[in-house]
Amino acid sequence: MTSPDLTVANIEKLADLFPTVMTESVDADGNVKMAVDFDLLRQELSDHVVEGPQERYQLDWPGKRAAAFAANAPIAKTLRPVREESVDFDTTKNLFIEGDNLDALKLLQESYLGKVKLIYIDPPYNTGNDFVYNDDFAQSATDYLERSEQADEQGARLVANPESNGRFHSDWLSMIYPRLKLARNLLSSQGIICISIDGNEVHNLRKVGDEVFGAANFIGEVVVTANPRGRQSDSYIAGVHDSLLIWARDRSSAVVGGRPLDPEQKGEFSLYDDEIGHYRLLGLRQRGSASRRVDRPDMYFPIYVSPGGEQISLDSTDGWHEVLPRKSDGTDGRWMWGKDKCRRDGSRLVARWIERRGEFDVFVKDPLVKSGAERRRKFKSIWDAKGFNNQNGTQEVKALLGGDFMSFPKPVELMREIVLLGAPDGGLVLDFFAGSSSMAQAVMQVNAEDGEQRQFVMVQLAEELDPAGDAAEAGFSTIAALSRERVREAGAQITQTLALVSQPTDVGFRALVVATSNMSDVLRSPDETDQLTLDELEGSVKSDRSGEDLLFQVLLDSGLELTMPISFEQINGHEVFFVEDDALVACFDDHVDREVVYAIAKRQPLRAVFRNSGFASDDARINAEQVFREVSPATDVKAI
């Protein structure tokens, strides 16, 4: 009976834009309500670290503000193509990026904003050791003690055993937090993220994931039997499982796939069908000693069924059949749902005539989930197949590369299940802790099996391998190098298999590397320059960068996908790049003449890019712009 509460509406808008700033507060009547953490909102909108702690319900740790700042801070870096490390560079839709994943995620923000269907990561498990991801905001032990008030200004410890009080947890959280914030931006509205983790940080990951993606978007936790023999190093109880935590970008529109049906299930589900697809029936009534009506009287009530069984009601209706949970073996029975749920989800209830009992009974529809061109069973919360054993991952790498080069990478069969869960009908799959790239192999393999079009983006740091290890002896200096080779070999193996059925599958990838900007630092104050140095500062592009290097920086700056088709032609002695049917045309040569400019303008591209120093003078650049205004006025012309 009132006008809309604009404050509530604005809070909901902020929750959609910045879910990490949402918290809870208590109103005057003691009711919990959603609220905005203005300290965190200030941080999201600030270009520097904002101080000012405040009590609130949230996961907090020393260094969190710096980690949030790190997610938003810009970087002067780019992605450089490496053709010689690539496979099918000109035609593939897959990417392999070598470099720190925090940098890579920042560089991908424009080109892949809201485009990723499935993100899977297997981040480093926290064993209390230092991380190879040496972020600028990572703290030393001394910094941590001071910030967490466990040491005074002179460094004297104020509490005993500070390591057990959270430093290693804080380091791990500071590492994962900005990466998750950036990853969320890349997820599509239908997308999900799956994260493998062990018991050391599963509790913290659940909290930080709920903060970043929103607790309402949590899909579930899957227990994966990763080591059936158990980790013998564990005290008291040998751990046999890892956890897989899953969040959606938007739970209401998420597309979550399922497992293929076995022959018995296909028969079971083929009995019933309606507008939602195939389903089986599960009895609504509960029986047995744990289902006594005396324990849950609110779940014992009549349900009324129309004479022909077409309709169900919770209200008494003349001429309708009254159905109650029946006794069984002398034990009371009750419904599986309460009355409120029956009303709310009544469309899932159906009545069936039971001939042998001569009465109606009530059932719940258990539908299949839509996965690509077919329907499948919903995944369950425990995955216990033999193929999920991490030892299988070790053997898979050994079979492909000929040596025991990695310790317990995730097995392809597990990655295959995750692909079917998160990208059942195709789409882009991102793994920014790629390791040996088990996920890339799984994506190619599932594509070969079901014919769907999935693409992958793998990101792996050039982490050095043990120089005395088998991998180094085989010629692999870094995990990234080993990972790329694994994708090559897996792709070749899949291609050989597909040759028998003639089904095309993309098994290539464009190799890219995170690098410093292509542009030189030419900013100088007047007293730092003289006539001799002015010539050296005239060019703004680094001398060791190629035209293709500059092209990929333009793709990133323009928000274009990095797998767009690229071709090049020689026009009047100059190299000209053509991207995606003239969506972008670029020439980065020196001394670009009018003939080249005119030839490009006649193609009427959407965008045309030149090197600023490629024009002999400002007049030449202005004349080039005039050519486009006359020949192709719709073209966006830019010089870098």
C-alpha positions in Angstrom: 0.0 0.0 0.0 3.0 2.3 -0.4 5.2 3.6 -3.1 8.2 1.5 -3.9 11.1 1.5 -1.4 13.8 3.0 -3.6 16.4 2.3 -1.0 15.7 -1.4 -1.2 15.7 -1.2 -5.0 19.1 0.6 -5.0 20.5 -2.0 -2.6 19.4 -4.7 -5.0 21.1 -3.0 -7.9 24.3 -2.7 -5.9 24.0 -6.4 -5.0 24.0 -7.2 -8.7 26.9 -5.0 -9.5 29.0 -5.5 -6.4 28.0 -8.7 -4.5 31.1 -8.6 -2.4 29.9 -5.4 -0.7 26.7 -6.9 0.6 26.4 -7.9 4.3 23.6 -8.2 6.9 22.3 -5.9 9.6 19.5 -5.8 12.1 16.6 -3.4 12.0 14.8 -1.8 14.9 12.6 -4.9 15.4 15.6 -7.2 15.5 15.0 -8.6 12.0 18.0 -9.5 9.9 18.1 -7.6 6.6 20.4 -7.1 3.6 22.7 -4.1 3.9 25.6 -2.4 2.1 29.1 -2.4 3.6 30.1 1.1 2.7 33.7 0.6 3.5 33.9 -2.2 0.9 31.9 -0.1 -1.5 34.3 2.7 -1.1 37.1 0.3 -1.9 35.4 -0.9 -5.0 35.2 2.7 -6.3 38.6 3.8 -5.2 42.0 3.6 -6.9 43.9 3.2 -3.6 43.6 1.0 -0.5 40.9 2.4 1.8 41.5 2.0 5.5 38.8 1.8 8.2 37.7 -1.5 9.8 34.2 -1.9 11.1 32.5 -4.8 12.9 30.3 -6.9 10.5 29.4 -10.4 9.7 32.0 -11.4 7.1 35.1 -13.4 6.5 38.0 -11.1 7.2 41.8 -11.4 7.4 44.9 -9.2 7.4 45.5 -8.2 3.8 42.0 -8.5 2.5 41.7 -4.8 1.5 45.0 -5.0 -0.3 43.8 -8.1 -2.1 40.5 -6.4 -3.1 42.6 -3.4 -4.4 44.8 -5.7 -6.4 41.8 -7.1 -8.2 40.9 -3.6 -9.5 44.4 -2.2 -10.0 45.3 -1.8 -13.7 48.5 -3.4 -15.2 50.8 -2.3 -18.0 50.9 -5.7 -19.7 49.7 -7.4 -22.8 49.5 -10.9 -24.4 52.0 -11.7 -27.1 51.3 -14.5 -29.6 53.8 -17.4 -29.9 53.1 -19.0 -33.3 55.9 -21.6 -33.0 54.3 -23.0 -29.8 50.8 -23.1 -31.2 48.8 -25.7 -33.1 46.5 -24.6 -36.0 47.1 -21.0 -35.0 45.0 -19.6 -37.9 41.9 -21.7 -37.4 41.7 -22.8 -33.7 39.3 -21.3 -31.2 41.3 -22.4 -28.2 43.9 -20.5 -26.1 46.9 -21.4 -24.0 48.2 -18.5 -22.0 51.5 -18.7 -20.2 51.9 -16.3 -17.3 50.6 -15.3 -13.9 46.8 -15.9 -13.9 46.1 -12.6 -12.0 47.5 -10.7 -14.9 45.9 -13.0 -17.5 42.4 -12.6 -15.9 42.8 -8.8 -16.0 43.9 -8.8 -19.6 40.9 -11.0 -20.6 38.3 -8.8 -18.8 37.1 -6.9 -21.9 37.4 -9.6 -24.6 35.6 -12.3 -22.6 33.4 -10.3 -20.2 30.3 -12.5 -19.5 31.3 -15.1 -22.2 32.6 -18.1 -20.2 30.3 -21.0 -19.6 32.4 -23.0 -17.2 35.3 -22.1 -15.0 37.2 -24.9 -13.3 40.2 -24.3 -11.1 42.4 -26.6 -9.0 44.3 -23.9 -7.0 47.3 -24.8 -4.8 46.3 -26.6 -1.7 47.5 -24.7 1.4 50.2 -26.7 3.1 51.6 -23.7 5.0 54.3 -23.2 2.4 55.0 -20.1 0.4 53.1 -19.8 -2.9 54.6 -19.5 -6.2 52.2 -16.7 -7.0 54.1 -13.9 -5.4 51.5 -11.2 -5.6 52.5 -7.7 -4.6 50.1 -7.8 -1.6 51.4 -11.0 -0.2 52.8 -10.4 3.3 56.0 -11.4 5.0 55.8 -13.0 8.4 56.8 -9.7 9.9 54.1 -7.7 8.0 51.5 -10.2 9.0 52.4 -10.1 12.7 52.2 -6.3 12.7 48.9 -6.0 10.8 47.2 -8.7 12.8 48.4 -7.0 16.0 50.5 -10.1 17.0 53.7 -8.0 17.2 54.5 -4.5 18.4 56.2 -1.9 16.3 59.6 -3.3 17.4 58.6 -6.7 16.1 58.3 -8.4 19.5 55.7 -11.1 19.3 52.6 -10.5 21.4 51.1 -14.1 21.1 52.6 -17.5 20.9 52.7 -19.7 17.8 51.4 -17.0 15.4 51.5 -19.3 12.3 48.7 -21.4 13.7 46.6 -18.2 14.2 46.2 -17.6 10.5 49.1 -16.3 8.6 49.1 -19.1 6.1 45.3 -18.9 5.8 45.6 -15.2 5.2 48.2 -15.6 2.5 46.1 -18.2 0.7 43.0 -16.1 0.9 44.8 -13.0 -0.3 46.0 -15.1 -3.3 42.6 -16.6 -4.2 40.3 -13.6 -3.5 41.2 -11.2 -6.3 41.3 -14.1 -8.8 37.8 -15.1 -7.9 36.6 -11.5 -8.2 38.0 -11.2 -11.7 36.8 -14.7 -12.7 33.2 -13.8 -11.7 33.2 -11.0 -14.3 34.0 -13.5 -17.1 31.1 -15.9 -16.3 28.0 -15.8 -18.5 24.6 -15.5 -16.9 24.2 -19.3 -17.4 27.8 -20.1 -16.2 29.1 -21.9 -13.2 32.5 -22.1 -11.5 33.8 -25.4 -10.0 36.8 -25.4 -7.5 38.7 -28.4 -6.3 40.0 -28.1 -2.7 41.1 -30.2 0.2 40.2 -29.9 3.9 42.8 -27.3 4.8 40.9 -24.4 3.1 37.5 -25.8 2.2 35.9 -23.9 5.0 37.5 -20.6 4.0 36.8 -21.2 0.3 33.1 -21.7 1.0 33.0 -18.4 2.9 35.0 -16.4 0.4 33.1 -18.0 -2.6 29.8 -17.0 -1.0 31.1 -13.5 -0.6 32.3 -13.2 -4.2 29.5 -15.0 -6.0 26.7 -14.6 -3.5 25.6 -17.2 -1.0 22.3 -17.5 -2.9 24.2 -18.6 -6.0 25.9 -21.6 -4.3 25.0 -24.8 -6.3 26.5 -27.4 -4.0 29.5 -29.3 -2.7 30.6 -32.6 -4.3 32.8 -35.1 -2.5 35.3 -36.7 -4.9 37.1 -39.8 -3.9 40.6 -38.7 -5.1 42.8 -41.1 -3.1 41.0 -44.4 -2.2 44.0 -45.6 -0.2 44.0 -42.4 1.9 46.7 -39.9 2.5 49.0 -41.6 5.0 50.5 -38.3 6.0 47.2 -37.2 7.5 47.0 -37.5 11.3 44.5 -39.9 12.8 42.2 -40.2 9.7 43.5 -40.9 6.3 41.8 -38.5 3.9 40.5 -40.1 0.7 38.5 -37.2 -0.7 38.7 -33.7 -2.1 35.8 -31.3 -2.3 34.4 -29.7 -5.4 32.6 -26.4 -4.6 30.2 -25.0 -7.2 28.7 -21.6 -7.6 26.6 -20.1 -10.4 26.9 -16.6 -11.8 23.1 -16.4 -11.5 21.5 -19.4 -10.0 18.1 -18.6 -11.5 19.4 -18.8 -15.0 22.3 -21.3 -14.6 22.5 -24.2 -17.0 23.7 -27.3 -15.1 24.2 -30.6 -17.0 23.9 -34.2 -15.9 25.3 -37.7 -16.2 24.4 -40.0 -19.1 21.8 -42.6 -18.4 22.7 -46.2 -18.2 20.3 -48.7 -20.0 18.3 -49.4 -16.9 17.7 -45.7 -16.2 16.7 -45.1 -19.8 13.9 -47.5 -19.4 12.9 -46.1 -16.1 12.7 -42.5 -17.3 11.0 -43.3 -20.6 7.8 -44.2 -18.9 6.7 -40.6 -18.3 6.9 -37.4 -20.4 5.4 -33.9 -20.4 6.3 -30.4 -21.3 9.4 -30.5 -19.1 10.6 -33.7 -20.6 11.2 -37.2 -19.3 10.8 -38.0 -15.7 10.4 -40.8 -13.3 8.2 -41.0 -10.2 9.3 -41.0 -6.6 6.8 -41.9 -3.9 5.8 -38.9 -1.8 5.2 -41.0 1.3 7.9 -41.9 3.7 7.9 -45.2 5.6 9.9 -46.9 8.3 10.9 -46.3 11.9 12.5 -42.9 11.0 9.3 -41.6 9.4 6.7 -41.8 12.2 3.8 -39.4 12.0 4.1 -38.8 15.8 7.5 -37.3 15.2 6.4 -35.0 12.4 2.6 -34.5 12.7 2.9 -31.5 10.3 3.9 -33.9 7.5 0.8 -36.1 8.0 -2.3 -34.6 6.2 -4.7 -35.7 3.5 -4.2 -34.9 -0.2 -7.3 -35.0 -2.4 -7.2 -36.4 -5.9 -9.9 -35.8 -8.6 -12.0 -38.8 -9.7 -9.9 -39.4 -12.8 -6.6 -38.6 -11.1 -6.0 -35.5 -13.2 -5.8 -32.9 -10.4 -4.5 -32.7 -6.8 -5.7 -30.4 -4.0 -4.8 -30.0 -0.4 -8.3 -28.8 0.4 -11.3 -31.1 0.9 -13.4 -31.5 -2.3 -16.6 -33.4 -2.7 -16.3 -36.6 -4.8 -12.5 -36.5 -4.7 -10.4 -39.3 -3.2 -8.6 -38.7 0.1 -5.1 -40.0 0.1 -3.1 -40.5 3.4 0.4 -41.9 4.0 -0.4 -45.6 4.6 1.0 -47.7 7.5 3.6 -50.2 6.5 4.7 -53.2 8.7 3.0 -51.7 11.7 5.0 -48.5 11.5 3.4 -45.1 11.0 4.0 -43.3 7.6 4.1 -39.6 6.7 4.7 -37.4 3.6 8.2 -36.5 2.4 7.1 -32.9 2.0 5.2 -30.6 4.4 2.0 -28.8 3.4 3.7 -25.5 2.5 6.1 -27.2 0.1 3.2 -29.2 -1.4 1.4 -26.0 -2.2 4.6 -24.2 -3.5 5.8 -27.1 -5.7 2.4 -28.7 -6.4 3.2 -28.8 -10.2 5.7 -31.5 -9.4 3.1 -33.8 -7.7 1.1 -36.3 -9.7 -1.4 -39.0 -8.7 -1.4 -42.6 -10.0 -3.9 -45.4 -9.6 -2.3 -48.4 -7.9 -4.1 -51.4 -9.3 -2.9 -53.9 -6.8 -4.0 -51.7 -3.9 -7.1 -50.4 -5.5 -6.4 -46.8 -4.6 -4.6 -43.6 -5.6 -1.1 -42.7 -4.4 0.9 -39.4 -4.8 4.3 -39.2 -6.4 6.9 -36.5 -7.1 8.3 -36.0 -10.6 12.0 -36.5 -10.7 12.9 -34.9 -14.1 16.1 -35.2 -16.1 18.2 -32.2 -16.7 18.7 -30.9 -20.2 22.2 -31.6 -21.5 22.9 -30.7 -25.0 20.6 -32.6 -27.4 19.5 -35.1 -24.7 18.4 -35.3 -21.1 20.5 -36.8 -18.3 20.3 -37.6 -14.6 21.2 -35.0 -12.1 24.6 -35.3 -10.7 24.8 -36.6 -7.1 26.9 -35.1 -4.3 29.4 -38.0 -4.1 31.6 -39.0 -7.0 33.3 -42.3 -6.4 34.3 -43.7 -9.7 37.6 -45.5 -10.1 38.6 -43.1 -12.8 38.6 -40.1 -10.4 41.7 -41.4 -8.6 44.5 -38.8 -8.9 46.9 -41.7 -9.6 45.1 -42.0 -12.9 46.1 -38.5 -13.8 49.7 -39.3 -13.2 49.5 -42.3 -15.5 47.7 -40.3 -18.2 50.5 -37.8 -18.4 53.0 -40.7 -18.4 51.2 -42.4 -21.3 51.2 -39.2 -23.3 54.6 -37.8 -22.6 56.6 -40.9 -21.8 57.6 -40.1 -18.2 56.5 -39.6 -14.6 56.6 -35.8 -15.0 53.8 -34.6 -12.7 52.6 -35.6 -9.3 48.9 -36.4 -9.1 47.3 -34.1 -11.7 43.6 -34.3 -12.0 42.4 -37.2 -14.1 40.7 -36.7 -17.4 37.6 -38.7 -16.4 37.0 -36.3 -13.5 37.4 -33.3 -15.8 35.0 -34.9 -18.3 32.3 -35.1 -15.6 32.9 -31.4 -14.8 32.6 -30.5 -18.5 29.3 -32.3 -18.7 28.2 -30.6 -15.5 29.1 -27.0 -16.5 29.1 -26.9 -20.3 26.6 -29.6 -21.4 25.6 -27.8 -24.6 28.9 -26.2 -25.6 30.6 -22.9 -24.7 33.9 -21.6 -23.4 35.7 -23.4 -20.6 38.4 -21.6 -18.6 41.0 -23.1 -16.3 43.4 -20.5 -14.9 45.3 -23.0 -12.7 45.8 -25.3 -15.7 48.7 -27.5 -14.3 49.1 -30.2 -16.9 46.0 -29.2 -18.7 43.8 -32.2 -18.0 40.8 -29.9 -18.6 42.0 -29.1 -22.1 42.2 -32.8 -23.0 38.8 -33.4 -21.4 37.2 -30.6 -23.5 38.6 -32.0 -26.7 37.6 -35.5 -25.8 34.0 -34.7 -24.9 33.6 -32.6 -28.1 34.7 -35.7 -30.0 32.1 -37.8 -28.2 29.0 -35.6 -28.5 29.9 -33.3 -31.3 29.2 -30.1 -29.3 31.4 -27.0 -29.8 33.3 -26.2 -26.7 36.4 -24.0 -26.6 39.1 -23.9 -23.8 41.3 -21.2 -22.4 44.2 -22.6 -20.3 46.3 -20.3 -18.1 49.5 -21.6 -16.5 52.4 -19.9 -14.8 55.9 -20.6 -16.1 56.7 -22.3 -12.9 60.2 -23.9 -13.0 60.4 -27.7 -12.7 62.9 -29.4 -10.5 66.1 -29.3 -12.6 67.1 -32.7 -11.3 63.6 -34.3 -12.0 62.5 -36.5 -14.9 60.6 -33.7 -16.6 63.7 -31.5 -16.8 65.8 -34.3 -18.1 63.2 -34.8 -20.8 63.6 -31.2 -21.9 60.8 -29.5 -20.0 62.0 -26.4 -18.1 58.6 -25.2 -16.8 55.1 -26.6 -16.0 53.7 -24.3 -18.8 56.0 -26.0 -21.4 55.0 -29.4 -20.2 51.3 -28.5 -20.2 51.4 -27.2 -23.8 53.1 -30.5 -24.9 50.4 -32.5 -23.1 47.7 -30.6 -25.1 49.5 -31.2 -28.4 49.9 -35.0 -27.7 46.3 -35.4 -26.5 45.0 -33.5 -29.5 47.1 -35.7 -31.9 45.7 -38.8 -30.2 42.1 -37.6 -30.5 42.7 -36.7 -34.1 43.9 -40.3 -34.9 40.7 -41.7 -33.2 38.4 -39.3 -35.1 40.0 -40.3 -38.4 37.9 -43.4 -38.2 34.6 -41.6 -37.9 35.5 -38.4 -39.8 34.1 -36.1 -37.1 36.0 -32.7 -37.1 37.1 -31.5 -33.7 39.3 -28.5 -32.8 42.5 -29.9 -31.2 44.6 -26.8 -31.7 45.4 -23.7 -29.6 46.9 -20.3 -29.9 49.8 -19.9 -27.6 50.1 -16.6 -25.9 52.4 -15.2 -23.2 51.8 -12.5 -20.6 54.4 -9.8 -21.3 55.1 -6.2 -20.6 53.3 -3.6 -22.7 54.4 -3.2 -26.3 54.6 0.5 -25.8 57.9 2.2 -24.6 58.0 4.5 -21.7 58.7 7.8 -23.4 57.4 10.1 -20.6 60.2 12.4 -19.6 60.4 15.7 -17.9 62.1 18.5 -19.9 65.2 18.5 -17.7 65.6 14.8 -18.4 65.9 15.2 -22.2 68.3 16.8 -24.6 68.5 17.0 -28.4 70.3 13.7 -28.6 67.7 11.7 -26.6 64.7 13.2 -28.3 65.3 11.0 -31.4 65.4 7.9 -29.2 62.1 8.8 -27.5 60.3 9.5 -30.8 59.0 5.9 -31.3 56.4 4.7 -28.8 56.7 1.0 -29.7 59.4 -1.3 -28.3 61.9 -2.3 -30.9 61.5 -6.0 -30.3 57.8 -6.1 -30.9 56.3 -7.4 -34.2 53.2 -6.2 -36.0 51.3 -9.3 -34.8 52.3 -8.4 -31.2 50.7 -5.0 -31.7 47.6 -6.6 -33.3 46.9 -8.7 -30.3 47.2 -5.7 -28.0 44.7 -3.9 -30.3 42.4 -7.0 -30.0 42.6 -6.7 -26.2 42.1 -2.9 -26.2 39.1 -3.3 -28.5 37.5 -6.1 -26.5 37.7 -8.5 -29.4 38.1 -12.2 -28.9 41.6 -13.5 -29.3 40.7 -16.4 -31.5 39.2 -14.4 -34.3 40.5 -15.5 -37.7 43.5 -13.5 -38.8 44.9 -13.2 -42.3 47.4 -10.8 -43.8 48.2 -9.5 -47.3 51.0 -7.5 -48.8 49.7 -4.2 -50.1 52.2 -2.0 -51.9 55.0 -3.6 -50.0 53.3 -3.2 -46.6 52.0 -6.0 -44.3 48.3 -5.6 -43.6 46.3 -7.7 -41.1 42.7 -8.6 -41.6 40.6 -9.8 -38.7 37.2 -11.5 -38.8 36.1 -10.4 -42.3 37.3 -6.9 -42.0 36.0 -6.3 -38.5 39.5 -4.9 -37.9 42.2 -4.0 -40.4 45.6 -3.0 -39.2 49.0 -1.9 -40.6 51.8 -1.3 -38.2 54.6 -0.7 -40.8 56.7 2.4 -40.9 56.2 5.0 -43.7 52.6 4.1 -44.6 51.8 5.8 -47.9 48.5 7.1 -49.3 48.0 4.0 -51.6 47.9 1.6 -48.6 45.5 3.9 -46.7 43.2 4.1 -49.7 43.3 0.3 -50.3 42.3 -0.3 -46.7 39.6 2.3 -46.8 38.1 0.7 -49.9 37.5 -2.5 -47.8 35.3 -0.4 -45.5 36.4 -2.1 -42.3 34.7 -1.5 -39.0 38.0 -0.5 -37.4 41.3 0.6 -39.0 44.5 0.8 -36.9 47.9 2.2 -37.8 51.1 2.9 -36.0 51.4 6.6 -35.1 55.0 6.7 -36.1 54.1 5.1 -39.4 53.1 8.5 -40.7 55.9 10.8 -41.7 54.1 13.8 -40.1 51.0 14.9 -38.4 49.8 16.2 -41.8 50.1 12.6 -43.3 48.1 11.2 -40.4 45.4 13.9 -40.8 45.3 13.2 -44.6 44.8 9.4 -43.9 41.9 10.3 -41.7 40.4 12.4 -44.5 40.7 9.5 -46.9 38.5 7.4 -44.6 36.0 10.2 -44.1 35.6 10.3 -47.9 35.8 6.6 -48.8 34.6 4.8 -45.6 33.1 7.3 -43.1 31.7 4.5 -40.8 35.2 3.2 -40.1 36.7 3.9 -36.7 40.3 5.0 -37.4 42.9 4.9 -34.6 46.7 5.3 -34.4 48.8 3.8 -31.6 
